[in-house]
Amino acid sequence: MGRSQATFGKRENEKKRLKKRQEKAEKKEERQANSSKGQGLDEMLAYVDENGNIVDTPPDPTKKKKEIPLESIRIGAIRQEDMEEEDPVRTGSVTFFNDSKGYGFIKDSATQQSVFVHANSLGGITIKENDKVSYEVEMGQKGPSAFNVKLAG
């Protein structure tokens, strides 16, 4: 008589495989039972209220609608002609300037914004703290930068 080819290890591995397969089938059945597939259309819809918020209740048809005149609706960007012309020359006072390093800051008199100024944009004049200056602004690498700086008065 021959000995059985199925050893103890092989039988244990087969039991583990069957157990895994059975657990996988149970998980699949549980997922199918708890799935939300097949929901009605009403449960999937979302509405937008008058303030632009997403809600799940439909709008009230008896509520009076707000009328907006067509002329007040603007589509697109503001045209260049519609914008007010802003004076490019601004005035301000020097809050800090370091002659050895060659830079400083000007505080705009209208907006109280701090604007960077470099010695190269002074045009040969020398400025010191608390001097009143007129200048133009351009956007530099790290923010607004003054150029064409002149002493005011």
C-alpha positions as CSV (number, residue, x, y, z in Angstrom):
1,M,0.0,0.0,0.0
2,G,1.1,3.4,-0.9
3,R,1.3,6.3,1.4
4,S,-1.1,9.2,1.0
5,Q,0.4,12.0,-1.0
6,A,-1.4,14.7,1.1
7,T,0.9,15.7,3.9
8,F,-0.1,17.5,7.1
9,G,1.3,20.9,5.7
10,K,-0.6,20.6,2.5
11,R,-3.9,19.8,4.3
12,E,-3.4,22.9,6.6
13,N,-2.7,25.1,3.6
14,E,-5.8,23.9,1.9
15,K,-7.9,24.6,5.0
16,K,-6.5,28.2,5.2
17,R,-7.3,28.8,1.5
18,L,-10.9,27.6,2.0
19,K,-11.3,29.7,5.1
20,K,-10.0,32.8,3.3
21,R,-12.4,32.2,0.4
22,Q,-15.3,31.8,2.8
23,E,-14.4,35.1,4.6
24,K,-14.1,36.9,1.3
25,A,-17.6,35.6,0.2
26,E,-19.1,36.8,3.5
27,K,-17.5,40.3,3.2
28,K,-18.9,40.5,-0.4
29,E,-22.4,39.6,0.8
30,E,-22.2,42.2,3.6
31,R,-21.1,44.9,1.2
32,Q,-24.0,44.1,-1.2
33,A,-26.5,44.2,1.7
34,N,-25.2,47.6,2.9
35,S,-24.6,49.2,-0.4
36,S,-26.4,52.4,-1.4
37,K,-26.6,51.3,-5.0
38,G,-30.0,51.8,-6.5
39,Q,-30.9,54.9,-4.5
40,G,-33.7,57.0,-5.8
41,L,-33.1,60.1,-7.8
42,D,-34.5,62.3,-5.0
43,E,-31.7,61.1,-2.6
44,M,-29.0,61.9,-5.1
45,L,-30.1,65.5,-6.0
46,A,-28.7,68.7,-4.5
47,Y,-30.1,72.2,-4.8
48,V,-28.6,75.6,-4.7
49,D,-30.4,78.2,-2.5
50,E,-30.6,82.0,-3.1
51,N,-27.3,82.6,-1.3
52,G,-25.4,80.1,-3.4
53,N,-25.2,77.3,-0.8
54,I,-25.8,73.7,-1.6
55,V,-28.8,72.2,0.2
56,D,-30.8,69.0,-0.1
57,T,-34.2,70.6,0.1
58,P,-35.9,71.8,-3.1
59,P,-36.7,75.5,-3.4
60,D,-40.1,76.7,-2.2
61,P,-42.2,77.6,-5.3
62,T,-44.5,79.8,-3.3
63,K,-41.7,82.1,-2.2
64,K,-41.6,85.5,-4.1
65,K,-38.6,85.7,-6.5
66,K,-36.3,88.7,-6.4
67,E,-36.3,90.6,-9.7
68,I,-32.9,91.9,-10.9
69,P,-32.6,94.4,-13.8
70,L,-30.6,93.1,-16.7
71,E,-28.5,96.2,-16.9
72,S,-27.0,95.5,-13.5
73,I,-25.7,92.1,-14.6
74,R,-22.1,92.4,-15.8
75,I,-20.6,89.5,-17.7
76,G,-16.8,89.5,-18.2
77,A,-14.1,91.8,-17.0
78,I,-14.3,95.6,-16.5
79,R,-13.2,97.4,-19.6
80,Q,-10.2,99.7,-19.5
81,E,-12.4,102.7,-20.3
82,D,-14.7,102.0,-17.4
83,M,-11.9,102.1,-14.9
84,E,-10.8,105.4,-13.3
85,E,-7.5,106.8,-14.3
86,E,-5.1,106.7,-11.4
87,D,-2.3,109.2,-11.0
88,P,0.9,107.2,-11.4
89,V,2.9,109.7,-9.3
90,R,2.5,109.2,-5.6
91,T,3.8,111.0,-2.6
92,G,5.1,109.7,0.7
93,S,7.8,110.0,3.3
94,V,11.0,108.0,3.8
95,T,10.6,105.8,6.9
96,F,14.0,104.1,6.6
97,F,17.0,104.4,4.3
98,N,20.5,102.8,4.7
99,D,23.1,104.6,2.6
100,S,25.7,101.9,3.0
101,K,23.4,99.1,1.8
102,G,21.6,101.3,-0.7
103,Y,18.0,100.6,0.1
104,G,15.1,101.8,2.2
105,F,11.3,102.1,2.5
106,I,8.8,104.9,1.7
107,K,5.4,105.1,3.4
108,D,2.7,106.1,1.0
109,S,0.8,109.2,2.3
110,A,-2.5,108.0,0.8
111,T,-2.6,104.3,1.5
112,Q,0.0,104.0,4.4
113,Q,1.6,101.2,2.4
114,S,5.3,100.6,2.7
115,V,7.1,100.7,-0.6
116,F,10.7,99.4,-1.2
117,V,13.2,101.9,-2.7
118,H,16.7,101.1,-4.0
119,A,19.5,103.5,-4.5
120,N,19.6,102.8,-8.3
121,S,16.1,104.3,-8.7
122,L,16.9,107.6,-7.0
123,G,18.4,109.2,-10.1
124,G,21.5,110.6,-8.3
125,I,19.7,112.3,-5.4
126,T,20.3,111.5,-1.8
127,I,17.4,110.9,0.6
128,K,17.3,110.4,4.4
129,E,14.6,109.5,6.9
130,N,11.5,111.7,7.1
131,D,12.1,113.3,3.7
132,K,9.0,114.0,1.6
133,V,9.3,112.4,-1.8
134,S,7.3,111.8,-5.0
135,Y,7.6,108.5,-6.8
136,E,6.1,105.9,-9.1
137,V,5.3,102.3,-8.2
138,E,6.1,99.1,-10.1
139,M,5.8,95.5,-8.9
140,G,9.2,94.1,-8.0
141,Q,10.2,90.6,-7.2
142,K,9.0,90.7,-3.6
143,G,6.3,93.4,-3.8
144,P,5.8,97.1,-4.7
145,S,9.0,99.0,-5.6
146,A,9.5,102.7,-6.0
147,F,11.2,104.2,-9.1
148,N,11.7,107.7,-10.5
149,V,12.0,109.0,-6.9
150,K,12.3,112.8,-6.5
151,L,12.3,115.1,-3.4
152,A,9.0,116.8,-3.0
153,G,8.8,120.6,-2.3
